[in-house]
Amino acid sequence: MSTGETRSRPSRPAARRPKDRAPEERPLVITGISGNLGRLLARRLHTRFPIIGIDQRPFEGRPKDIMHYAIDARRRKAEDIFRHYRVRALIHLGLLHRPTRFGNLHRDFNVEGTVKLLEYCAKHGVPKVVLLSSAYAYGARPDNSNFLTEEAPLRGGEDYPEERALIEWDIYAQNFLWRHPDIECVILRPVHVVGPHVRNAPSNYLRLSHPPVLLGFDPMVQLLHEDDLIQAVLLSLEPGARGVFNIVGPGEAPLSSILAELGRQPVPIPHFLARPLLSRLWKLGVVNFPPGELPHLRYQCMVDGRRAREALGFRPQRSLRDTIRSLLEPTA
């Protein structure tokens, strides 16, 4: 069987069948392992568990004891991994959380890929699944309450069509959680994640020397350090963890205060001019901040993290100042 992996192909175990593997030999499967977050997580886990990564991208600096399959999660070769190894847990990071310029690939990759992976987990008896969603799914709206709980409706796609694939993905993941009570399924919805390894729309925006702001608006913002997100994923792997959890950072601050801490010089723009201007720059590839992000510069989208504190024992270790100032560190 051709696997397309980036190291010598592992043979099937000869001493015992995969279903007879000892618990300590059962691997974790991490999708999106070649991304920045995936690499950080793999390096934290590979000394504790066998790791198998699924990602079409190369895994630069891969530890030798991590197997990497450069395959599409939607293909049959991905199911072969679940069939041939008695997988301990799936950590699904292989999502496009922000819009891209790749058209329908955004939906296909997120939704169809996740459907296939969860089918493999149910079919081949994977006992734990950790899925990384985003608090973006709630949407930044003028009628948001101060702190949204996990039961709040997911309305991020109403004014942000590109986010509909993420919301569809999240809803499917919730359905899987309730349809399979025998599987410990954890869905994490972190707030804006920042750090020296993170490349997403919020961090790209906050790294701008002269970020645009909307005249007359100064929303409250929640940030989460990349290390604290890794901690939340690790806690989700603990036996008994199951459910949907907002993952919040050490506090919240006005956007203006965050920009001041970073030494940025914001450029105020009337909100009715901002979208056509940013849309043009986005289409030309001049900026990495998609126009659908503009509501987050106008309205707040703050979430309640009590459930994660009580059920997972999650508490961010980085202070708010450290989290903000991590954006000043050299990008890795």
KOLDOKOL-19412 format. One line per 5 residues: their letters; for each residue x, y, z of N, C-alpha, C. Coordinates in steps of 0.05 Angstrom, whole numbers, plus 32768, in hexadecimal, padded with zeros to 4 digits. Example, Ala and Ser with C-alpha at 12.3 -4.5 7.8 and 13.67 -1.06 7.14 Angstrom:
BEGIN
AS = 8108:7F8E:809C:80F6:7FA6:809C:8108:7FBE:809C ~ 8101:7FD3:808E:8111:7FEB:808F:8102:8001:809D
//
This chain:
BEGIN
MSTGE = 8011:7FE8:8000:8000:8000:8000:8011:8019:8000 ~ 800E:802A:7FED:801C:8043:7FEC:800F:8057:7FFF ~ 801F:8062:8012:8013:8074:8026:801A:8091:8021 ~ 802F:8097:8012:8036:80B2:800D:8043:80BF:8025 ~ 804C:80B0:8039:8057:80BB:8051:8073:80C6:804C
TRSRP = 807D:80D6:805E:8097:80E3:805A:80AE:80D5:8068 ~ 80AA:80BD:8072:80BF:80AD:807C:80BB:8091:8071 ~ 80CE:807E:8077:80CA:8063:806D:80B0:8058:8077 ~ 80A3:804A:8065:8088:8040:806B:8088:802C:8082 ~ 8078:8031:8097:8078:801E:80AD:806A:8004:80A5
SRPAA = 8075:7FEE:80AB:8068:7FD4:80A5:8054:7FCE:80BB ~ 8041:7FBC:80B4:802E:7FB4:80C8:803C:7FA4:80DE ~ 8033:7FA6:80F6:8040:7F98:810C:803F:7F7A:8107 ~ 8056:7F6D:810C:8057:7F50:8108:8052:7F40:8121 ~ 805A:7F4C:8138:8057:7F3D:8151:803B:7F3B:815B
RRPKD = 802B:7F4F:8156:800F:7F4E:815E:7FFE:7F5E:814A ~ 7FE5:7F57:8148:7FD3:7F66:8136:7FCE:7F82:8142 ~ 7FC7:7F96:8131:7FC1:7FB1:813B:7FAD:7FB1:8151 ~ 7F98:7FA1:8150:7F83:7FA2:8164:7F8D:7F98:817F ~ 7FA5:7F8A:817F:7FAF:7F80:8198:7FC5:7F91:81A4
RAPEE = 7FC9:7FA9:8199:7FDD:7FBB:81A3:7FDA:7FC1:81C0 ~ 7FF0:7FC3:81CF:7FEE:7FCC:81EB:7FE6:7FE9:81EB ~ 7FD9:7FF2:8201:7FD0:800E:8203:7FE6:8022:81FD ~ 7FFE:801D:8207:8014:8031:8204:801E:8032:81E7 ~ 8016:801E:81D6:801F:801E:81BA:800A:802B:81A8
RPLVI = 7FF3:8031:81B2:7FDE:803C:81A1:7FE4:8059:819A ~ 7FE4:8060:8181:7FED:807B:8179:7FD7:8090:817A ~ 7FE0:80A9:817D:7FCE:80C0:8178:7FD1:80C7:815B ~ 7FBA:80CE:814E:7FBA:80D8:8133:7FB5:80F6:8134 ~ 7FC7:8106:8128:7FC4:8123:8128:7FC1:812B:810B
TGISG = 7FAB:8137:8103:7FA8:8142:80E8:7FB1:815F:80E9 ~ 7FBB:8169:80D2:7FC6:8184:80D2:7FE1:8185:80E2 ~ 7FEF:816F:80E3:8007:816E:80F4:801D:8180:80E9 ~ 801D:8186:80CF:8032:8196:80C4:802E:81B4:80C8 ~ 8016:81BC:80D1:8012:81D8:80D8:8021:81E0:80F1
NLGRL = 8021:81FA:80F6:8030:8204:810D:8026:81F8:8127 ~ 800C:81F8:812B:8000:81EC:8144:8005:81CE:8145 ~ 8002:81C1:812E:8006:81A4:812E:8022:819C:8135 ~ 8036:81AB:812B:8052:81A5:8132:8057:81AA:8150 ~ 804C:81C0:815B:8050:81C5:8177:8044:81AE:8188
LARRL = 802C:81A6:8181:801E:8191:8190:802D:8177:818E ~ 8036:8170:8176:8044:8156:8172:805E:8155:8182 ~ 806C:816B:8184:8085:816C:8194:807F:8169:81B1 ~ 8068:8172:81BA:8060:816F:81D6:8058:8152:81DD ~ 804E:8144:81C9:8042:812A:81CE:8053:8112:81C7
HTRFP = 8066:8115:81B5:8073:80FE:81A8:8084:80EE:81BC ~ 808C:80F9:81D2:809B:80EA:81E6:8089:80DA:81F8 ~ 806F:80E0:81F7:805B:80D2:8208:804B:80BD:81F9 ~ 8046:80C2:81E0:8035:80B0:81D0:8041:80AD:81B4 ~ 803D:8096:81A7:8043:8094:818B:8030:80A7:817B
IIGID = 803C:80B5:8168:802D:80C9:8159:802D:80C2:813B ~ 8015:80C4:812F:8012:80C2:8112:8006:80DC:8108 ~ 8012:80E9:80F5:8008:8102:80EB:7FFD:80FE:80CF ~ 7FE7:810C:80CA:7FDB:810D:80AF:7FDA:8129:80A5 ~ 7FE9:812F:8090:7FEA:814A:8085:7FF7:8149:806A
QRPFE = 7FEB:8155:8056:7FF7:8154:803B:8010:8165:8039 ~ 8014:8177:804B:802B:8188:804B:8043:817A:8058 ~ 805B:8180:8051:8073:8174:805F:8074:817D:807C ~ 807F:816C:808D:8082:8172:80A9:80A0:8179:80AD ~ 80A6:8193:80AD:80C2:819B:80B0:80CB:8197:80CD
GRPKD = 80E3:818C:80D0:80EE:8186:80EA:80E0:8170:80F9 ~ 80D4:815D:80EB:80C5:8148:80F8:80D7:8136:8109 ~ 80D0:8132:8123:80DF:811E:8133:80DD:8103:8125 ~ 80F2:80F4:8128:80F4:80DA:8119:80E0:80C6:8122 ~ 80D6:80C8:813B:80C3:80B4:8144:80A6:80BB:813E
IMHYA = 80A1:80D0:812E:8086:80D7:8125:8083:80CE:8109 ~ 806E:80BE:8104:8067:80B6:80E8:8056:80CC:80DB ~ 805C:80D3:80C3:804D:80E8:80B5:8043:80DD:809A ~ 8029:80DD:8096:801D:80D4:807D:8014:80ED:806E ~ 8021:80F2:8057:801A:8109:8047:8003:8102:8034
IDARR = 7FEB:8100:8040:7FD4:80F7:8031:7FBC:8109:8038 ~ 7FA8:8108:8028:7F8F:8116:802C:7F7D:8106:803F ~ 7F73:8112:8054:7F63:8104:8067:7F49:80F8:805B ~ 7F41:8102:8044:7F29:80F8:8037:7F2D:80DF:8026 ~ 7F46:80D7:8023:7F4D:80C0:8013:7F4D:80A6:8023
RKAED = 7F4A:8090:8015:7F49:8075:8022:7F63:806F:8031 ~ 7F79:807A:8027:7F93:8075:8035:7F92:807F:8052 ~ 7F83:8094:8057:7F81:809E:8072:7F72:808A:8084 ~ 7F5D:807E:8079:7F4F:806A:8089:7F61:8052:808F ~ 7F73:804C:807D:7F86:8035:8082:7F95:8039:809C
IFRHY = 7F9B:8052:80A3:7FA9:8058:80BC:7F99:804F:80D3 ~ 7F7F:8056:80D3:7F6D:804E:80E9:7F68:8030:80E9 ~ 7F69:8024:80D2:7F64:8007:80D0:7F7C:7FF7:80DA ~ 7F94:8000:80D3:7FAC:7FF1:80D9:7FB8:7FF7:80F5 ~ 7FB1:800D:8101:7FBB:8014:811B:7FA2:8018:812E
RVRAL = 7FA5:800F:8146:7F8F:8012:8159:7F93:802E:8166 ~ 7F87:8041:8159:7F8C:805D:8160:7F80:8064:817B ~ 7F91:8071:818C:7F89:8079:81A7:7F77:8092:81A6 ~ 7F7D:80A5:8194:7F6E:80BE:8193:7F74:80CC:8179 ~ 7F60:80DB:816F:7F63:80ED:8158:7F63:810A:8162
IHLGL = 7F77:8119:815B:7F78:8136:8160:7F76:8143:8144 ~ 7F5F:814F:813F:7F5A:815A:8124:7F5F:8178:8123 ~ 7F77:817E:8118:7F7F:819A:8115:7F7F:81A2:80F8 ~ 7F7A:818F:80E6:7F7D:8194:80CA:7F66:81A3:80BD ~ 7F61:81BC:80C7:7F4B:81CC:80BD:7F55:81E6:80B2
LHRPT = 7F46:81F2:809F:7F4A:820D:8097:7F37:821E:80A8 ~ 7F42:822C:80BB:7F32:823C:80CE:7F2B:8258:80C3 ~ 7F39:8260:80AF:7F34:827A:80A3:7F30:8277:8085 ~ 7F22:828A:8078:7F1D:8287:805B:7F37:8288:804C ~ 7F37:827A:8035:7F4E:827A:8023:7F45:8283:8008
RFGNL = 7F58:8285:7FF6:7F52:828C:7FDA:7F4F:8273:7FC9 ~ 7F49:825C:7FD6:7F47:8243:7FC7:7F2B:823A:7FC2 ~ 7F18:824B:7FC4:7EFC:8245:7FBC:7EF0:822F:7FCD ~ 7EE3:821B:7FC0:7ED4:8207:7FCD:7EE5:81F3:7FDD ~ 7F00:81F5:7FDA:7F12:81E4:7FE9:7F0E:81E8:8007
HRDFN = 7F07:8200:800F:7F03:8206:802B:7EEE:81F4:8037 ~ 7ED7:81F2:802A:7EC1:81E1:8035:7EC9:81C3:8032 ~ 7ED2:81BC:801B:7ED9:81A0:8016:7EED:8196:802B ~ 7F02:81A5:802F:7F17:819D:8041:7F0D:819B:805E ~ 7EFE:81AF:8067:7EF4:81AF:8083:7EDF:819A:8087
VEGTV = 7EC9:819B:8079:7EB2:818B:807F:7EB6:816E:8075 ~ 7EBC:816A:805C:7EBF:814F:8052:7ED6:8140:805F ~ 7EEC:814E:8064:7F02:8141:8071:7EFB:8138:808E ~ 7EEC:8149:809C:7EE5:8142:80B8:7ED0:812B:80B8 ~ 7EBD:812C:80A6:7EAA:8116:80A4:7EB8:80FB:80A1
KLLEY = 7ECB:80FA:808F:7EDA:80E1:808A:7EE9:80D9:80A3 ~ 7EF7:80EB:80B0:7F07:80E4:80C7:7EF6:80D9:80DE ~ 7EDF:80E6:80E2:7ECE:80DD:80F8:7EC1:80C2:80F1 ~ 7EBC:80BD:80D8:7EB2:80A3:80CF:7EC7:808E:80D6 ~ 7EE1:8094:80D1:7EF6:8081:80D7:7EF7:807B:80F5
CAKHG = 7EF4:8090:8105:7EF5:808D:8122:7EDF:807B:812C ~ 7EC6:8080:8122:7EB0:806F:812B:7EB2:8053:8121 ~ 7EBC:804F:8109:7EBE:8034:80FD:7ED4:8024:810A ~ 7EEA:8031:8112:7F01:8022:811C:7F06:8025:813A ~ 7EF2:802F:8148:7EF3:802F:8165:7F07:8041:8172
VPKVV = 7F0A:8059:8168:7F1B:806D:8175:7F0C:8079:818D ~ 7F18:8077:81A5:7F08:807E:81BD:7F08:809C:81C3 ~ 7F1A:80AC:81B7:7F1C:80C8:81BE:7F20:80D9:81A4 ~ 7F11:80EF:81A2:7F14:8101:818B:7F15:811D:8195 ~ 7F29:812D:818D:7F2B:8149:8195:7F2B:8159:817B
LLSSA = 7F17:816B:8179:7F13:817B:8161:7F16:8199:8168 ~ 7F26:81A7:8157:7F2B:81C3:815C:7F1A:81D4:814A ~ 7F06:81E1:8156:7EF5:81F4:8149:7EFF:8211:814F ~ 7EED:8224:8152:7EF5:823F:8158:7EDE:824F:8163 ~ 7EE3:8261:8175:7ECF:8274:817F:7EC5:8286:8169
YAYGA = 7ED3:8287:8153:7EC9:8297:813C:7EAE:828E:8133 ~ 7EA7:8275:8138:7E8E:826A:812F:7E76:8279:813B ~ 7E79:8286:8152:7E63:8295:815E:7E5E:82AF:814F ~ 7E72:82BA:8143:7E6F:82D3:8135:7E71:82EC:8146 ~ 7E7D:8301:813C:7E7E:831B:8149:7E66:832B:8140
RPDNS = 7E53:8331:8153:7E3A:833D:814C:7E32:8352:8161 ~ 7E22:8366:8158:7E1B:837B:816B:7E09:8372:8182 ~ 7DFB:835C:817F:7DE9:8353:8194:7DF5:833C:81A4 ~ 7E0F:8337:81A2:7E1B:8322:81B3:7E1A:832A:81D0 ~ 7E15:8316:81E1:7E17:831A:81FE:7E35:831C:8205
NFLTE = 7E3B:8324:821D:7E57:8329:8225:7E68:8310:8222 ~ 7E5E:82F9:822C:7E6D:82E0:822B:7E5B:82CA:8222 ~ 7E61:82C0:820A:7E51:82AB:81FD:7E58:8290:8208 ~ 7E44:8280:820F:7E49:8264:8218:7E49:8252:8200 ~ 7E50:8239:8205:7E51:8225:81F0:7E35:821F:81E4
EAPLR = 7E20:8227:81F1:7E05:8223:81E6:7DFC:823A:81D3 ~ 7E0C:824F:81D1:7E04:8266:81C0:7E04:825D:81A3 ~ 7DF1:8268:8193:7DF0:8260:8176:7E09:8268:8167 ~ 7E10:8258:8153:7E27:825E:8143:7E1E:826F:812B ~ 7E24:8289:812D:7E1A:829C:8119:7E30:82AA:810A
GGEDY = 7E48:829F:810B:7E5E:82AC:80FE:7E5C:82AD:80E0 ~ 7E4C:829B:80D4:7E4A:829B:80B7:7E35:82AD:80AB ~ 7E25:82BA:80BD:7E10:82CC:80B2:7E1B:82E4:80A3 ~ 7E30:82F0:80AE:7E3D:8307:80A1:7E58:8300:8097 ~ 7E60:82E6:8098:7E7A:82DE:8091:7E78:82C3:8082
PEERA = 7E6F:82C4:8069:7E69:82AB:805A:7E80:8297:805A ~ 7E98:82A1:805A:7EAF:828F:8059:7EB2:827D:8071 ~ 7EA5:8285:8088:7EA6:8276:80A0:7E91:8260:80A2 ~ 7E7F:825F:808E:7E69:824B:808F:7E73:822F:808F ~ 7E8A:822A:8082:7E95:820F:8082:7E9E:8207:809E
LIEWD = 7EA9:821A:80AD:7EB2:8214:80C9:7E99:820E:80DA ~ 7E84:821D:80D7:7E6C:8219:80E7:7E5F:81FE:80DF ~ 7E5E:81F8:80C6:7E53:81DE:80BD:7E64:81C7:80C9 ~ 7E7E:81CB:80C9:7E90:81B7:80D5:7E8A:81B4:80F3 ~ 7E87:81CB:8102:7E82:81CA:811E:7E68:81BC:8125
IYAQN = 7E53:81C2:8115:7E39:81B5:811A:7E3B:8197:8115 ~ 7E49:818F:8100:7E4D:8172:80FB:7E5C:8165:8112 ~ 7E70:8172:811C:7E7F:8167:8133:7E6E:8164:814B ~ 7E5C:8177:8151:7E4A:8175:8167:7E37:815D:8164 ~ 7E2D:815A:814B:7E1C:8142:8146:7E2A:8128:814B
FLWRH = 7E43:8127:8143:7E53:810F:8147:7E56:810A:8165 ~ 7E5B:811F:8175:7E5E:811D:8192:7E45:810F:819E ~ 7E2E:8118:8196:7E15:810D:81A2:7E0D:80F2:8196 ~ 7E15:80ED:817D:7E0E:80D3:8171:7E20:80BC:817B ~ 7E37:80C3:8186:7E4A:80AE:818E:7E52:80B3:81AC
PDIEC = 7E40:80AC:81BE:7E47:80AF:81DB:7E5E:809E:81E4 ~ 7E64:8089:81D4:7E7A:8077:81DB:7E96:8083:81D5 ~ 7E96:8099:81C6:7EAF:80A7:81BF:7EB1:80C1:81CF ~ 7EC7:80C5:81DC:7ECC:80DE:81EA:7ED4:80F3:81D6 ~ 7EC1:8103:81CD:7EC5:8117:81B9:7EC7:8133:81C6
VILRP = 7EDC:8141:81C1:7EE0:815C:81CC:7EE2:8170:81B5 ~ 7ED2:8185:81B6:7ED3:819B:81A3:7EDC:81B4:81B1 ~ 7EF3:81BF:81A8:7EFE:81D7:81B4:7EF9:81EF:81A3 ~ 7EEF:8205:81AF:7EEA:821E:81A1:7EFC:8234:81AD ~ 7F15:8236:81A5:7F26:824A:81B1:7F20:8266:81A5
VHVVG = 7F26:827A:81B6:7F25:8296:81AC:7F3D:829B:819B ~ 7F42:82B4:8193:7F58:82BB:8181:7F73:82B0:818C ~ 7F7F:829E:817D:7F98:8292:8185:7FB0:82A2:8179 ~ 7FC3:82A9:818B:7FDA:82B8:8182:7FF3:82AB:818D ~ 800A:82B3:8182:8024:82A8:818B:8038:82A9:8175
PHVRN = 8051:82A3:817A:8066:82A6:8166:8063:8292:814F ~ 8055:827C:8153:8052:8268:813E:8037:826A:812F ~ 8026:827C:8137:800B:827D:812C:8009:8290:8114 ~ 7FFD:8286:80FF:7FF7:8296:80E7:7FD9:8295:80E1 ~ 7FCA:82A6:80ED:7FAE:82A7:80E8:7FA6:82C4:80E4
APSNY = 7F8C:82C9:80DE:7F84:82E4:80D8:7F88:82F7:80EF ~ 7F80:82F0:8108:7F85:8302:811F:7FA2:8309:8123 ~ 7FB4:82F5:8122:7FD0:82FA:8127:7FDC:830A:8110 ~ 7FD3:8304:80F7:7FDD:8314:80E0:7FD5:8331:80E3 ~ 7FBC:8336:80EC:7FB3:8351:80F1:7FC3:835F:8106
LRLSH = 7FC7:8352:811D:7FD5:835E:8134:7FF3:8362:812F ~ 7FFD:8355:811A:8019:835A:8113:801D:8371:8100 ~ 8007:837C:80F6:800A:8393:80E4:8014:83AC:80F3 ~ 8026:83BB:80E7:8030:83D4:80F4:801A:83E9:80F5 ~ 8009:83E9:80E0:7FF3:83FD:80DF:7FD9:83EF:80DA
PPVLL = 7FCE:83E0:80ED:7FB6:83D1:80E9:7F9E:83E3:80E5 ~ 7F8C:83DD:80D3:7F73:83ED:80D1:7F61:83E8:80E8 ~ 7F54:83FC:80F2:7F3F:83FA:8106:7F27:8409:80FC ~ 7F0F:8401:8106:7EF7:840E:80FD:7EF0:8426:810F ~ 7EED:843C:8102:7EE9:8456:8110:7ED0:8454:8122
GFDPM = 7ED5:845A:813C:7EBF:8459:814F:7EBA:843F:815D ~ 7ECA:842A:8157:7EC6:840F:8163:7EE0:8406:8171 ~ 7EDC:83FA:8188:7EF3:83F0:8197:7EEA:83D7:81A7 ~ 7EE6:83C0:8199:7EDB:83A9:81A6:7EEE:839C:81BA ~ 7EE2:838E:81CD:7EF2:837E:81E0:7EFB:8365:81D1
VQLLH = 7F13:835C:81D7:7F1F:8345:81C9:7F2B:8332:81DD ~ 7F28:8317:81D7:7F34:8302:81E6:7F4A:82F5:81D6 ~ 7F61:82F1:81E2:7F78:82E4:81D5:7F80:82CB:81E5 ~ 7F8B:82B7:81D7:7F95:829F:81E3:7FB0:8298:81D8 ~ 7FC3:8294:81EA:7FDF:828D:81E1:7FDF:8270:81D6
EDDLI = 7FEF:826C:81C2:7FF1:8252:81B5:7FF8:823C:81C9 ~ 8009:8242:81DD:8010:822E:81F1:7FF8:8226:8202 ~ 7FE6:8239:8207:7FCE:8232:8217:7FBB:8222:8206 ~ 7FBA:8226:81EC:7FA9:8215:81DB:7FB4:81F8:81DB ~ 7FCE:81F5:81DA:7FDA:81DA:81DC:7FD2:81CD:81F6
QAVLL = 7FD3:81DC:820C:7FCB:81D2:8226:7FAE:81C8:8225 ~ 7F9C:81D7:8219:7F80:81CF:8217:7F7D:81B5:8208 ~ 7F8C:81B2:81F2:7F8B:8199:81E3:7F94:8182:81F4 ~ 7FAA:8185:8203:7FB4:8170:8214:7FA0:8168:8229 ~ 7F93:817C:8235:7F7E:8176:824A:7F67:8167:823D
SLEPG = 7F61:816D:8224:7F4A:815F:8217:7F50:8141:8213 ~ 7F69:8139:8213:7F70:811D:8210:7F6C:810D:8229 ~ 7F68:811A:823F:7F65:810C:8258:7F4B:80FB:8258 ~ 7F4C:80E3:8264:7F34:80D2:8265:7F1C:80E1:8272 ~ 7F05:80DE:8266:7EED:80EA:8270:7EE6:8105:8264
ARGVF = 7EF9:8112:8257:7EF3:812C:824B:7EE1:8128:8233 ~ 7ECB:8137:8232:7EB8:8134:821C:7EA6:814D:821B ~ 7EA0:8158:8203:7E8E:816E:8201:7E9A:8185:81F1 ~ 7E8C:819B:81F1:7E93:81B4:81E3:7E9E:81C8:81F7 ~ 7EB5:81D4:81F1:7EC2:81E6:8204:7ECC:81FF:81F6
NIVGP = 7EC4:8216:8200:7ED1:822F:81F9:7EEC:8230:8208 ~ 7F01:8239:81F9:7F1C:823B:8205:7F24:8258:8204 ~ 7F26:8265:821B:7F2C:8281:821D:7F47:8286:8229 ~ 7F52:829E:8224:7F6B:82A6:822F:7F69:82B2:824A ~ 7F7D:82C1:8253:7F7E:82CC:826E:7F6D:82E4:8273
GEAPL = 7F5F:82EE:825F:7F4E:8305:8263:7F47:8311:8248 ~ 7F3C:8329:824A:7F34:8338:8232:7F3E:8355:8234 ~ 7F40:8362:821D:7F49:837E:821D:7F3E:838B:8204 ~ 7F3A:83A6:8205:7F32:83B4:81ED:7F47:83B1:81D7 ~ 7F3E:83B1:81BE:7F50:83AF:81A8:7F65:83C5:81A9
SSILA = 7F5C:83DD:81B0:7F6F:83F4:81B1:7F86:83EF:81C5 ~ 7F80:83E2:81DB:7F94:83DC:81EF:7FA8:83C8:81E5 ~ 7F9E:83B4:81D7:7FB0:839F:81CC:7FC3:83AB:81B7 ~ 7FB8:83BC:81A6:7FC9:83C9:8192:7FDE:83DB:819F ~ 7FD6:83E9:81B5:7FE8:83FB:81C3:7FFF:83EB:81D0
ELGRQ = 7FF8:83D3:81DB:800C:83C2:81E8:8021:83B8:81D3 ~ 8017:83B5:81BB:8029:83AB:81A5:8037:83C2:8197 ~ 8031:83DB:819E:803E:83F1:8192:8034:83F7:8175 ~ 801C:83EE:816F:8012:83F2:8154:8006:840E:8151 ~ 8005:8418:8138:7FF9:8432:8132:7FE1:842D:8120
PVPIP = 7FC9:842A:812C:7FB1:8423:811C:7FA9:8439:8109 ~ 7F9C:8431:80F4:7F91:8443:80E0:7F73:8442:80E0 ~ 7F65:8457:80EB:7F48:8456:80EC:7F3C:8459:80D0 ~ 7F28:8448:80CB:7F1A:8448:80B1:7EFC:8447:80B7 ~ 7EEB:8457:80AA:7ECE:8455:80AD:7EC5:8438:80A5
HFLAR = 7EB3:842D:80B5:7EAD:8411:80B0:7EA0:840C:8095 ~ 7E92:8420:808A:7E85:841C:8070:7E99:841C:8059 ~ 7EB1:8425:805E:7EC6:8424:8049:7ED9:840C:804D ~ 7ED9:8401:8065:7EEC:83EC:806B:7EE9:83D3:805A ~ 7ED0:83C9:8058:7ECC:83B0:804A:7ED3:83B1:802C
PLLSR = 7ECA:83C5:801D:7ED2:83C5:8001:7EF0:83C8:7FFD ~ 7EFD:83D8:800F:7F1A:83DB:800D:7F29:83C2:8014 ~ 7F21:83B5:802A:7F2F:839C:8032:7F29:8386:801E ~ 7F11:8385:8013:7F0A:8370:8000:7F1C:8372:7FE7 ~ 7F21:838A:7FDF:7F32:838E:7FC8:7F4F:8385:7FCE
LWKLG = 7F59:838D:7FE5:7F75:8386:7FEC:7F77:8368:7FF1 ~ 7F62:835B:7FFC:7F62:833E:8000:7F63:832F:7FE6 ~ 7F53:8337:7FD3:7F53:832A:7FB9:7F6D:832D:7FAA ~ 7F7A:8343:7FAE:7F94:8348:7FA1:7FAB:833A:7FB0 ~ 7FA5:832F:7FC7:7FBA:8322:7FD6:7FCD:8335:7FE5
VVNFP = 7FC4:834E:7FE8:7FD5:8362:7FF6:7FD5:835E:8014 ~ 7FBE:8355:801F:7FBB:8351:803C:7FB3:8334:8042 ~ 7FB9:832B:805A:7FB2:8311:8063:7F9B:8312:8077 ~ 7F8C:8328:8077:7F76:832C:808A:7F5C:832D:807A ~ 7F4D:8317:8079:7F35:8316:8067:7F20:8329:8070
PGELP = 7F10:8334:805D:7EFB:8348:8064:7EE6:833D:8077 ~ 7EE2:8323:8077:7ECE:8318:808A:7ED6:831C:80A7 ~ 7EEF:8323:80AC:7EF8:8327:80C8:7EEF:8342:80D3 ~ 7EE6:8354:80C2:7EE0:836F:80CB:7ECC:8371:80E2 ~ 7EB7:8360:80E3:7EA6:8361:80FB:7EB5:835F:8115
HLRYQ = 7ECB:8351:8116:7EDB:834E:812E:7EE9:8367:8136 ~ 7EEB:837A:8123:7EF6:8395:8129:7EE0:83A8:8132 ~ 7EC7:839F:8130:7EB1:83B0:8135:7EA1:83A7:814E ~ 7E9C:838C:814F:7E8C:8381:8165:7E9C:836D:8175 ~ 7E93:8367:818D:7EA1:8354:819D:7E96:8337:8199
CMVDG = 7EA7:8324:819D:7EA0:8308:819E:7EAF:82FB:81B4 ~ 7EA6:82FF:81CD:7EB3:82F4:81E4:7EA4:82DB:81EE ~ 7EB3:82C7:81F7:7EA6:82AE:81FF:7EAD:82A8:821D ~ 7E9C:8297:8228:7E9F:828F:8244:7EAF:8275:8245 ~ 7EC4:8275:8256:7ED5:825D:8257:7ED1:824C:8271
RRARE = 7EBB:8250:827F:7EB7:8242:8298:7EB5:8224:8295 ~ 7EA8:821B:8280:7EA6:81FE:827D:7EC1:81F0:827A ~ 7ED3:81FC:826B:7EEE:81F0:8268:7EFD:81F1:8283 ~ 7EF9:8206:8292:7F06:8207:82AC:7EFC:81F0:82BF ~ 7EE2:81ED:82BF:7ED6:81D9:82D1:7ED9:81BD:82C8
ALGFR = 7ED6:81B7:82AE:7ED6:819B:82A5:7EF2:8192:829D ~ 7F02:81A4:8291:7F1D:819C:8288:7F33:81A5:829B ~ 7F2C:81B7:82AC:7F41:81C2:82BE:7F54:81D5:82AF ~ 7F49:81E1:8299:7F5A:81F3:8289:7F5B:820F:8295 ~ 7F73:8219:8298:7F78:8234:82A0:7F91:823E:8290
PQRSL = 7F8F:8254:8282:7FA6:825E:8273:7FBD:8264:8285 ~ 7FD5:825C:827C:7FED:8261:828B:7FFB:827B:8284 ~ 7FF6:8285:826C:8002:829E:8264:7FF1:82B6:826C ~ 7FFE:82CB:8275:7FEF:82E4:827D:7FE5:82F1:8263 ~ 7FD3:8304:8266:7FC9:8313:824F:7FDF:8323:8242
RDTIR = 7FF0:832F:8252:8006:833F:8246:8019:832C:8237 ~ 8020:8315:8242:8032:8302:8234:8025:82F9:821A ~ 800B:82F4:821C:7FFD:82EA:8204:7FFE:82FF:81EE ~ 7FF8:8318:81F5:7FF9:832E:81E1:8015:8331:81D6 ~ 8029:8332:81E8:8044:8338:81DF:8051:8320:81D1
SLLEP = 8045:8309:81D1:804F:82F2:81C2:804F:82F9:81A4 ~ 803E:830C:819C:803E:8315:8180:8056:8325:8178 ~ 8066:832E:818C:807E:833D:8186:8096:832B:8183 ~ 8093:8311:818B:80A9:82FF:8188:80AE:82F8:816B ~ 80C7:82F2:8164:80CC:82EA:8148:80BB:82D2:8140
TA = 80AF:82D4:8128:809E:82BE:811F:80AF:82A6:8119 ~ 80A6:828F:8122:80B5:8276:811F:80AC:8267:8105
//
